[in-house]
């Protein structure tokens, strides 16, 4: 484990566990004077039914708007801290794979902080939890917050 983290990734959603992870990531980033990136993955895997396109499109748009609102709230919170390098990202896909891909595409990330549980997903029972997947596949250290 490095003595100092330089770039922390915190995946977030609307769950309480994600909020706890975000708060912990902010604390770690402050202690290490690290860059902090909040990543919100809009799970679009359930929105691919052509017969329901108009309805699903509206639901996906609502989820994307919710993601933007959540990131604005986090941006406002960070302005009350000593963190000087904070950014937010919103992407689409299957959360566990999107988190892994984001971390691999940004090799400067040396810690991922995420909640032990998150929003329920249709894939959770079928293929395991996002947290478990990220722990097993991340290219860097992972801290799980309960």
C-alpha positions as CSV (number, residue, x, y, z in Angstrom):
1,X,0.0,0.0,0.0
2,X,1.4,3.4,-0.9
3,X,2.3,5.8,1.8
4,X,0.4,8.5,0.0
5,X,-2.5,8.3,-2.5
6,X,-2.4,10.8,-5.3
7,X,-5.7,10.1,-7.2
8,X,-8.8,8.6,-5.7
9,X,-11.8,7.3,-7.6
10,X,-15.1,7.1,-5.8
11,X,-18.0,5.5,-7.7
12,X,-21.3,6.9,-6.5
13,X,-25.0,6.3,-6.9
14,X,-28.0,7.3,-4.8
15,X,-27.5,4.7,-2.1
16,X,-26.5,5.4,1.5
17,X,-23.4,3.2,1.1
18,X,-22.2,5.3,-1.8
19,X,-22.7,8.5,0.3
20,X,-20.7,7.0,3.1
21,X,-18.0,6.0,0.6
22,X,-18.0,9.5,-0.9
23,X,-17.6,11.1,2.6
24,X,-14.7,8.7,3.4
25,X,-13.0,9.4,0.0
26,X,-13.2,13.1,0.7
27,X,-11.5,12.6,4.0
28,X,-8.8,10.5,2.5
29,X,-8.3,12.9,-0.4
30,X,-7.9,15.8,2.2
31,X,-5.4,13.8,4.3
32,X,-3.3,12.9,1.2
33,X,-3.8,16.1,-0.8
34,X,-5.0,13.8,-3.5
35,X,-7.0,14.4,-6.7
36,X,-10.6,13.1,-6.3
37,X,-12.9,11.9,-9.0
38,X,-16.5,11.0,-8.4
39,X,-17.9,8.6,-11.1
40,X,-21.6,8.1,-11.5
41,X,-22.5,5.2,-13.8
42,X,-26.0,5.3,-15.2
43,X,-26.9,1.6,-15.5
44,X,-28.4,1.5,-19.0
45,X,-28.4,-2.3,-19.2
46,X,-32.2,-2.6,-18.6
47,X,-33.0,0.0,-21.2
48,X,-32.5,-2.0,-24.4
49,X,-36.0,-3.3,-25.2
50,X,-37.0,-1.9,-28.6
51,X,-40.7,-2.4,-28.1
52,X,-40.6,0.0,-25.1
53,X,-38.1,2.5,-26.5
54,X,-40.1,5.7,-25.8
55,X,-40.9,4.7,-22.2
56,X,-37.4,3.4,-21.5
57,X,-35.8,6.5,-23.1
58,X,-37.7,8.7,-20.7
59,X,-36.6,6.6,-17.7
60,X,-33.0,6.7,-18.9
61,X,-33.2,10.5,-19.3
62,X,-34.6,10.8,-15.8
63,X,-31.8,8.7,-14.4
64,X,-29.2,10.8,-16.2
65,X,-30.8,14.0,-14.8
66,X,-30.7,12.4,-11.4
67,X,-27.0,11.6,-11.9
68,X,-26.2,15.2,-12.8
69,X,-28.1,16.5,-9.8
70,X,-26.2,14.1,-7.5
71,X,-22.9,15.3,-9.0
72,X,-23.8,18.9,-8.5
73,X,-24.5,18.2,-4.8
74,X,-21.2,16.5,-4.4
75,X,-19.4,19.4,-6.2
76,X,-21.0,21.8,-3.7
77,X,-20.0,19.7,-0.8
78,X,-16.3,19.5,-1.9
79,X,-16.2,23.3,-2.1
80,X,-16.4,23.3,1.7
81,X,-13.3,21.2,2.0
82,X,-9.6,21.6,1.3
83,X,-9.7,19.5,-1.9
84,X,-8.4,21.6,-4.8
85,X,-8.6,19.0,-7.5
86,X,-12.0,17.4,-7.8
87,X,-13.9,16.4,-10.9
88,X,-17.1,14.5,-11.6
89,X,-17.9,12.1,-14.4
90,X,-21.2,10.6,-15.6
91,X,-21.0,7.6,-17.9
92,X,-23.4,4.9,-19.1
93,X,-23.1,1.1,-18.9
94,X,-23.0,-1.8,-16.5
95,X,-21.6,-0.2,-13.3
96,X,-19.0,-2.8,-12.3
97,X,-17.5,-2.9,-15.8
98,X,-17.6,0.9,-16.2
99,X,-15.8,1.4,-12.9
100,X,-13.1,-1.2,-13.9
101,X,-12.8,0.3,-17.4
102,X,-12.5,3.9,-16.0
103,X,-9.8,2.9,-13.6
104,X,-7.8,1.1,-16.3
105,X,-8.1,4.0,-18.7
106,X,-6.8,6.3,-15.9
107,X,-3.6,4.5,-14.6
108,X,-2.9,7.5,-12.3
109,X,-5.8,6.3,-10.1
110,X,-4.2,4.5,-7.2
111,X,-7.3,4.0,-4.9
112,X,-10.9,3.2,-5.5
113,X,-13.3,3.9,-2.5
114,X,-16.7,2.4,-2.8
115,X,-19.7,1.3,-0.7
116,X,-20.2,-2.3,0.3
117,X,-23.6,-2.2,-1.4
118,X,-25.3,0.0,-3.9
119,X,-28.5,0.5,-5.7
120,X,-30.2,-2.8,-6.6
121,X,-29.5,-3.9,-10.1
122,X,-31.0,-6.6,-12.2
123,X,-27.5,-8.1,-12.5
124,X,-26.8,-8.2,-8.8
125,X,-28.2,-11.7,-8.2
126,X,-27.2,-13.1,-11.6
127,X,-23.6,-12.1,-11.7
128,X,-22.6,-10.9,-8.2
129,X,-22.3,-7.5,-6.7
130,X,-20.5,-4.5,-8.2
131,X,-18.3,-4.2,-5.1
132,X,-17.1,-7.8,-5.3
133,X,-16.4,-7.4,-9.0
134,X,-14.4,-4.2,-8.6
135,X,-12.4,-5.7,-5.7
136,X,-11.5,-8.7,-8.0
137,X,-10.8,-6.7,-11.2
138,X,-9.5,-3.2,-10.3
139,X,-6.0,-2.4,-11.3
140,X,-5.3,-0.6,-8.0
141,X,-6.1,-0.7,-4.3
142,X,-9.8,-0.8,-3.4
143,X,-11.3,0.3,-0.1
144,X,-14.8,-0.9,0.8
145,X,-16.8,1.3,3.1
146,X,-19.7,-0.2,5.2
